[in-house]
Amino acid sequence: MARPANPLPVLSILLLLLPPLLLLGAGGRLMNNCIQARKKCQADPTCIAAYHHLNSCISSVKNPSPAVSADCLEAAQHLRNSSLMGCTCHRHMKNQTACLDIYWTVHSARSLGDDEPDVSPYEDTVTRKPWKMNLSRLNMLKQESDLCLKFTTLCTLNSKCDRLRKAYGEACSRSHCQRHTCLRQLRAFFEKASEHHAQGLLLCPCAPSDLGCGQRRRNTIAPSCSLPSETPNCLELRGLCLSDKLCRSRLADFQTHCHPMDILGTCATEQSRCLQAYMGLIGTDMTPNFVSNINASVALSCTCRGSGNLQEDCERLEESFSHNPCLMEAIAVKMRWHSQLFSQHLADSTLALKEHHNKDLALRTQPWMPSLFFCTLTLILLLSFW
């Protein structure tokens, strides 16, 4: 009697194919940390020599000559075929500055000799966690209190949020105002505080007639210290931002994920990703804010007066904030959700809510999946030799 075919080799092959398929389902973008990629490059003398040479070429790229030197183009070509190409960074990594430095060196290899727009250096992922809240602790407030005050209270009742908020509140106060320090503490708040607390403070809904609520919302980022004392030209502001790798990265992230793709306002990515990119700009030279106490319109603190022949370029930059349908809709949806949050509180004071987004989310690889895959594969292979 014929022995039945062993299905284990077939199963092993399927398991080997599973991670690439899942990564393709996440958008086809493999996570490749720039610091790890440079370590691989260092093992290749040709790669690391090209990397260092291209790094020395960047200053001439910022002040372009009539023709990029042949040796710079050759170095760029070497890097285009290396492990560095396509590497990314993570906004919460400890060595983010070093990672971004590598990324922008590699980016120059991608665009050297061409006028290509910047691409976000950050991994195209958003981490979401359910927010379990005990809203009954807000009973100390009057029921008619505005939602910005309620979110401020929620932050105060959370030790981490309260500590981070007090830190930037002190650094940005009129008596201690040093803009550089203020911006650094603002970034620390929006990077380290819970996303739900940070978004609640910044994107709390206010009735148009409630000027006190609107003023509280505008004052979230301490504009008297964090914004320029004199309104600069928007192009000059962008130039200042591009000279700083962190600000350049956050601006590229915003332009990548809050970009309307057509005249109908179709957005490049999901709303939560756009909001994350928008909030990532707070604490940089390109810090945006609400323009008034009566509505939720946002803008940069700059002007296009004196732009000369670059007037249209300046207006496009300014309107990418003030007249951006993707950003406006993302903010409006988040504010409506915040309003519904407290409406449900009237019926149930303890909530465990998980936000639902309008757009379908792409399948994302979970951090435990690679370990589970390799453990399963090892077990299968051991059984096949049993």
Disulfide bonds with the S-S distance in Angstrom:
Cys34-Cys87 2.07
Cys41-Cys47 2.00
Cys57-Cys72 2.01
Cys89-Cys99 2.11
Cys148-Cys204 1.87
Cys155-Cys161 2.01
Cys172-Cys182 1.98
Cys177-Cys225 2.07
Cys206-Cys213 1.98
Cys234-Cys302 2.03
Cys241-Cys247 2.05
Cys258-Cys274 2.04
Cys267-Cys326 2.17
Cys304-Cys314 2.18
